[in-house]
């Protein structure tokens, strides 16, 4: 009995501490460290957290039955509070889904915890050493295209970051071309910083879609550019340069028309806010010493009526890129007359959509699909 009580007590204490961090961080997302941990779990794995809360409550009750009233009472209380807290998160996310006309598949939320299992239909080189992963819809083209730029803080990441989501879009009739752009360690673009070269790569990927891509069933007249995190920032700033927005720039100049629209998942809108080490990587030095480069890389400095329609997607509790700045950027876009909207996922932090089945991923995929379909069906792009 003593061994069982000790073992169950250790499990209960560990589980109660973990749940306390999740619940406190979820409802107080601005707390240092705790806020990130809580909103990260609630954004990506809320159902797992709820099941963990139920299990912890059961462990607490087991301790009470084994004659450990104090410890059992504490574990049971923490577990029960966590059950309530996680149910609030799940109910709020389910309500957000219903408001968007989406029904969350909770079995998928429980089991689809990454993006594996969706290889591209073809991989093609669009620049020496750089390739595109292409997911094609069934049947003959020409297919509308979503060109997707992965995240990774400008220094890492792969074109497979959202592979299963890309397959889903393709199954709905929208081809996805995922871009591998140059990172530290890849051959540099002579005379360009890494950030400039990356925008040049994104523009080159768009040019490939509109040129050789037609032979693979891609519609050169129905192209939307999107991305997540750093990739979203690259998508927004590349679009601004192609649209002729002052202060925006591309190495070598614009080589292709701007996309019909832009989709940006939790972008960095002010590059002065990123870590000093990332500033060194992107600009070759501090942002304060490179004002022109910083403006060209910051979507918040490139708001202009010439921009195409723009959909922004954000976790309400995003601690990594400051959700308040993205909301302000959205307001500036609309004030400038740029069509589009902001979709927010409650209790979610950065990269909430990395698990294919997360509630946020299930809510936002249909929103993106509807936006893409709407914009490609509008010849004016407005």
PLY file of the C-alpha trace (Angstrom):
ply
format ascii 1.0
element vertex 382
property float x
property float y
property float z
element edge 381
property int vertex1
property int vertex2
end_header
0.00 0.00 0.00
2.84 2.40 0.88
4.63 1.79 -2.44
1.41 2.40 -4.36
0.74 5.56 -2.39
4.25 6.91 -3.04
4.14 6.07 -6.75
0.70 7.57 -7.20
1.75 10.60 -5.15
4.73 11.27 -7.40
2.55 11.00 -10.49
-0.09 13.23 -8.94
2.36 15.95 -7.89
4.03 16.05 -11.32
0.71 16.13 -13.14
-0.75 18.78 -10.83
2.27 21.04 -11.28
2.16 20.69 -15.05
-1.56 21.40 -15.16
-1.20 24.39 -12.86
1.34 25.88 -15.27
-0.93 25.24 -18.26
-4.07 26.67 -16.67
-2.42 29.73 -15.14
-0.54 30.45 -18.37
-3.65 29.97 -20.47
-5.72 32.52 -18.60
-2.81 34.88 -17.87
-0.97 34.69 -21.22
1.22 37.75 -20.55
2.97 36.12 -17.61
6.63 35.46 -18.48
7.31 31.82 -19.38
4.06 30.53 -17.86
1.99 32.49 -20.37
3.86 31.02 -23.31
3.66 27.46 -21.97
-0.04 27.71 -21.18
-1.14 29.27 -24.46
1.16 26.95 -26.42
-0.52 23.86 -24.97
-4.03 25.32 -25.16
-3.48 26.36 -28.76
-1.98 23.11 -30.00
-3.20 20.36 -27.65
-6.25 21.53 -25.67
-7.99 18.15 -25.79
-4.88 16.40 -24.52
-4.74 18.91 -21.67
-8.39 18.24 -20.81
-7.80 14.49 -20.73
-4.73 15.07 -18.57
-6.87 17.10 -16.17
-9.44 14.31 -15.89
-6.67 11.78 -15.29
-5.06 13.95 -12.63
-8.39 14.29 -10.84
-8.69 10.50 -10.86
-5.17 10.19 -9.44
-6.13 12.60 -6.64
-9.19 10.54 -5.83
-7.00 7.44 -5.80
-4.70 9.06 -3.27
-7.70 9.88 -1.07
-8.77 6.25 -1.25
-5.24 5.12 -0.29
-5.29 7.23 2.86
-3.36 10.35 1.74
-5.96 13.03 2.46
-3.78 16.14 2.21
-1.90 15.25 -0.95
-4.97 13.64 -2.45
-7.03 16.73 -1.69
-4.51 19.06 -3.33
-4.13 16.89 -6.46
-7.89 16.43 -6.76
-8.51 20.17 -6.39
-5.88 21.12 -8.98
-7.17 18.45 -11.34
-10.76 19.58 -10.95
-9.85 23.24 -11.53
-7.87 22.18 -14.61
-10.88 20.24 -15.89
-12.97 23.40 -15.64
-10.27 25.53 -17.23
-9.61 23.20 -20.14
-13.33 22.78 -20.76
-13.63 26.57 -21.00
-10.87 26.55 -23.64
-12.47 23.71 -25.60
-15.93 25.30 -25.42
-14.60 28.67 -26.55
-12.70 27.16 -29.46
-15.72 25.07 -30.43
-17.89 28.20 -30.36
-15.36 30.00 -32.56
-15.50 27.08 -34.99
-19.31 27.12 -35.06
-19.30 30.86 -35.73
-17.05 30.16 -38.71
-19.29 27.34 -39.94
-16.77 24.65 -38.99
-17.38 21.51 -36.97
-14.27 20.38 -35.09
-13.33 16.72 -35.48
-12.20 15.92 -31.92
-10.80 12.52 -32.89
-8.57 14.33 -35.37
-7.59 16.83 -32.68
-6.50 13.94 -30.48
-4.56 11.93 -33.06
-3.22 14.29 -35.77
-0.45 15.92 -33.76
1.96 16.88 -36.59
2.12 17.33 -40.37
3.61 14.01 -41.42
2.26 11.64 -44.04
1.69 13.94 -47.03
4.57 13.85 -49.53
4.34 16.27 -52.48
3.30 15.10 -55.91
6.49 16.49 -57.39
9.59 18.41 -56.39
11.17 20.81 -58.85
14.24 23.04 -58.76
13.37 26.68 -59.39
16.82 28.03 -58.63
20.16 26.24 -58.27
20.00 24.31 -55.01
16.48 25.50 -54.16
13.33 23.54 -54.85
9.56 23.66 -54.65
7.30 20.96 -53.18
4.16 20.83 -55.29
0.85 19.35 -54.10
-1.57 18.97 -57.01
-5.35 18.58 -56.99
-6.82 15.53 -58.70
-7.73 15.90 -62.34
-6.42 18.16 -65.09
-5.60 21.82 -64.60
-5.24 24.65 -64.77
-5.48 24.78 -60.98
-5.48 27.90 -58.80
-2.30 28.10 -56.75
-1.37 28.90 -53.18
2.38 29.54 -53.00
3.40 28.81 -49.41
6.45 30.16 -47.56
7.48 28.23 -44.45
8.47 29.73 -41.11
11.53 29.23 -38.96
12.76 32.67 -37.84
14.55 33.23 -41.18
17.28 30.75 -40.22
15.65 27.30 -40.32
12.52 25.42 -41.41
11.56 23.29 -44.39
8.99 23.25 -47.17
7.38 20.26 -45.43
6.39 22.32 -42.35
2.70 22.25 -43.34
2.72 19.27 -45.71
-0.52 17.68 -44.54
-2.35 21.01 -44.64
-0.97 21.55 -48.14
-2.36 18.17 -49.17
-5.75 19.17 -47.76
-5.84 22.36 -49.84
-4.89 20.36 -52.94
-7.68 17.88 -52.26
-10.07 20.85 -52.18
-8.91 21.97 -55.63
-6.15 24.48 -54.83
-2.60 23.48 -55.77
0.05 24.33 -53.18
3.63 25.18 -54.09
5.77 25.17 -50.94
8.98 27.17 -51.27
12.41 26.24 -49.96
14.21 29.56 -49.78
17.85 30.09 -48.91
18.92 29.93 -45.26
22.25 30.51 -43.54
24.67 28.02 -45.05
23.10 28.15 -48.51
24.94 30.04 -51.27
24.50 33.79 -50.72
23.01 36.17 -53.25
25.92 38.45 -54.23
25.36 41.97 -52.97
22.23 41.11 -50.97
21.61 40.46 -47.31
19.94 37.20 -46.32
16.57 38.92 -45.89
16.75 40.50 -49.34
17.82 37.21 -50.91
14.92 35.39 -49.28
12.43 37.86 -50.74
14.11 37.39 -54.08
13.66 33.63 -53.75
9.96 34.02 -52.98
9.54 36.27 -56.04
11.40 33.72 -58.15
9.06 30.98 -56.93
6.08 33.09 -58.03
7.74 33.60 -61.42
8.23 29.83 -61.76
4.53 29.22 -61.07
3.61 31.71 -63.78
6.12 30.25 -66.25
7.21 26.59 -66.14
4.47 25.84 -63.62
1.83 26.03 -66.35
3.20 22.77 -67.78
2.28 21.09 -64.46
-1.33 22.26 -64.54
-0.91 25.48 -62.55
-2.97 28.54 -63.45
-0.60 31.51 -63.86
-3.49 33.96 -63.50
-4.82 32.60 -60.21
-1.96 32.81 -57.73
-2.15 33.64 -54.01
0.96 34.00 -51.84
0.95 32.89 -48.21
3.13 31.79 -45.35
3.49 31.39 -41.62
5.59 33.32 -39.11
8.83 34.45 -40.82
7.41 33.06 -44.05
4.33 35.23 -43.62
6.54 38.28 -43.21
8.45 37.31 -46.37
5.16 36.83 -48.23
3.83 40.24 -47.18
7.02 42.14 -47.95
7.60 40.37 -51.27
4.04 41.20 -52.28
4.58 44.84 -51.33
7.69 45.03 -53.51
5.94 43.39 -56.47
3.00 45.77 -56.03
5.29 48.79 -56.24
4.90 49.98 -52.66
7.47 52.68 -51.79
10.19 51.52 -49.37
9.67 47.88 -50.38
12.46 46.26 -52.37
13.68 43.12 -54.08
17.25 42.34 -55.18
17.25 42.75 -58.93
13.86 44.44 -58.91
10.38 43.06 -59.53
10.36 40.09 -61.92
6.70 39.04 -61.85
3.31 40.63 -61.12
2.08 40.63 -57.53
-0.11 37.75 -56.35
-3.89 38.01 -56.48
-3.98 38.05 -52.66
-1.84 37.36 -49.60
-2.40 35.03 -46.62
-0.27 35.62 -43.51
-0.30 33.39 -40.42
1.03 35.26 -37.36
3.58 37.46 -39.19
6.25 39.62 -37.62
5.17 43.11 -38.69
7.98 45.13 -37.07
11.47 43.72 -37.60
12.94 45.92 -34.90
11.17 43.60 -32.45
13.09 40.44 -33.35
16.07 39.20 -31.36
19.45 40.86 -32.00
20.90 37.61 -33.32
18.13 37.35 -35.90
18.66 40.98 -36.88
22.30 40.16 -37.55
21.29 37.17 -39.67
18.62 38.98 -41.71
20.23 42.42 -42.11
23.91 41.71 -41.57
23.85 43.92 -38.48
21.50 45.64 -36.03
18.18 46.84 -37.42
18.90 50.31 -36.05
21.95 50.55 -38.31
20.04 49.40 -41.40
16.88 51.54 -41.49
16.12 51.09 -45.20
16.55 47.33 -45.02
14.47 47.19 -41.85
11.60 49.13 -43.43
11.69 46.92 -46.53
11.45 43.83 -44.31
8.71 45.14 -41.98
5.11 44.82 -43.26
3.96 47.47 -40.81
6.08 50.03 -42.67
4.65 49.00 -46.06
0.90 49.56 -45.62
-0.37 50.97 -48.91
-3.61 50.99 -50.95
-1.75 49.19 -53.75
-1.54 45.99 -51.71
-3.80 43.13 -52.80
-6.43 41.67 -50.46
-4.79 40.32 -47.32
-5.99 37.67 -44.85
-4.28 37.66 -41.47
-4.48 34.65 -39.13
-3.47 34.92 -35.48
-3.61 33.18 -32.13
-5.16 35.65 -29.70
-2.51 34.85 -27.10
0.50 34.88 -29.44
3.45 35.85 -27.26
6.13 35.34 -29.87
5.25 38.03 -32.39
3.03 40.26 -30.21
-0.58 39.77 -31.19
-1.34 43.43 -30.47
0.99 44.54 -33.26
-0.70 42.22 -35.76
-4.12 43.52 -34.74
-2.85 47.06 -35.23
-1.44 46.13 -38.62
-4.80 44.69 -39.63
-6.50 47.95 -38.64
-3.99 49.94 -40.69
-4.54 47.76 -43.75
-8.31 48.22 -43.61
-7.96 51.96 -43.02
-5.80 52.11 -46.15
-8.54 50.40 -48.16
-6.89 46.98 -48.43
-9.64 44.30 -48.45
-9.42 41.26 -46.22
-9.90 40.36 -42.60
-8.30 39.03 -39.43
-9.09 35.51 -38.15
-8.18 34.92 -34.51
-8.07 31.63 -32.61
-8.90 31.94 -28.89
-6.38 30.77 -26.28
-3.79 30.04 -28.98
-0.16 31.06 -29.21
2.35 30.94 -32.07
2.30 28.00 -34.55
-1.03 26.78 -33.15
-1.67 25.11 -36.53
1.43 22.90 -36.54
-0.62 19.91 -35.31
-2.81 19.15 -38.32
-5.74 18.32 -36.06
-5.57 21.19 -33.57
-8.82 23.13 -33.23
-7.11 26.25 -34.54
-5.86 24.42 -37.61
-9.34 23.04 -38.27
-10.86 26.50 -37.90
-8.39 28.36 -40.10
-7.95 25.96 -43.04
-11.51 26.50 -44.33
-11.16 30.26 -43.78
-8.04 30.30 -45.95
-9.68 28.13 -48.59
-12.74 30.40 -48.77
-10.52 33.48 -49.02
-8.41 31.97 -51.80
-11.47 30.86 -53.76
-13.09 34.25 -53.36
-10.04 36.14 -54.56
-9.21 33.93 -57.52
-12.80 34.21 -58.71
-12.55 38.01 -58.70
-10.66 39.12 -61.83
-9.96 42.53 -60.28
-8.30 40.93 -57.25
-10.16 43.42 -55.02
0 1
1 2
2 3
3 4
4 5
5 6
6 7
7 8
8 9
9 10
10 11
11 12
12 13
13 14
14 15
15 16
16 17
17 18
18 19
19 20
20 21
21 22
22 23
23 24
24 25
25 26
26 27
27 28
28 29
29 30
30 31
31 32
32 33
33 34
34 35
35 36
36 37
37 38
38 39
39 40
40 41
41 42
42 43
43 44
44 45
45 46
46 47
47 48
48 49
49 50
50 51
51 52
52 53
53 54
54 55
55 56
56 57
57 58
58 59
59 60
60 61
61 62
62 63
63 64
64 65
65 66
66 67
67 68
68 69
69 70
70 71
71 72
72 73
73 74
74 75
75 76
76 77
77 78
78 79
79 80
80 81
81 82
82 83
83 84
84 85
85 86
86 87
87 88
88 89
89 90
90 91
91 92
92 93
93 94
94 95
95 96
96 97
97 98
98 99
99 100
100 101
101 102
102 103
103 104
104 105
105 106
106 107
107 108
108 109
109 110
110 111
111 112
112 113
113 114
114 115
115 116
116 117
117 118
118 119
119 120
120 121
121 122
122 123
123 124
124 125
125 126
126 127
127 128
128 129
129 130
130 131
131 132
132 133
133 134
134 135
135 136
136 137
137 138
138 139
139 140
140 141
141 142
142 143
143 144
144 145
145 146
146 147
147 148
148 149
149 150
150 151
151 152
152 153
153 154
154 155
155 156
156 157
157 158
158 159
159 160
160 161
161 162
162 163
163 164
164 165
165 166
166 167
167 168
168 169
169 170
170 171
171 172
172 173
173 174
174 175
175 176
176 177
177 178
178 179
179 180
180 181
181 182
182 183
183 184
184 185
185 186
186 187
187 188
188 189
189 190
190 191
191 192
192 193
193 194
194 195
195 196
196 197
197 198
198 199
199 200
200 201
201 202
202 203
203 204
204 205
205 206
206 207
207 208
208 209
209 210
210 211
211 212
212 213
213 214
214 215
215 216
216 217
217 218
218 219
219 220
220 221
221 222
222 223
223 224
224 225
225 226
226 227
227 228
228 229
229 230
230 231
231 232
232 233
233 234
234 235
235 236
236 237
237 238
238 239
239 240
240 241
241 242
242 243
243 244
244 245
245 246
246 247
247 248
248 249
249 250
250 251
251 252
252 253
253 254
254 255
255 256
256 257
257 258
258 259
259 260
260 261
261 262
262 263
263 264
264 265
265 266
266 267
267 268
268 269
269 270
270 271
271 272
272 273
273 274
274 275
275 276
276 277
277 278
278 279
279 280
280 281
281 282
282 283
283 284
284 285
285 286
286 287
287 288
288 289
289 290
290 291
291 292
292 293
293 294
294 295
295 296
296 297
297 298
298 299
299 300
300 301
301 302
302 303
303 304
304 305
305 306
306 307
307 308
308 309
309 310
310 311
311 312
312 313
313 314
314 315
315 316
316 317
317 318
318 319
319 320
320 321
321 322
322 323
323 324
324 325
325 326
326 327
327 328
328 329
329 330
330 331
331 332
332 333
333 334
334 335
335 336
336 337
337 338
338 339
339 340
340 341
341 342
342 343
343 344
344 345
345 346
346 347
347 348
348 349
349 350
350 351
351 352
352 353
353 354
354 355
355 356
356 357
357 358
358 359
359 360
360 361
361 362
362 363
363 364
364 365
365 366
366 367
367 368
368 369
369 370
370 371
371 372
372 373
373 374
374 375
375 376
376 377
377 378
378 379
379 380
380 381
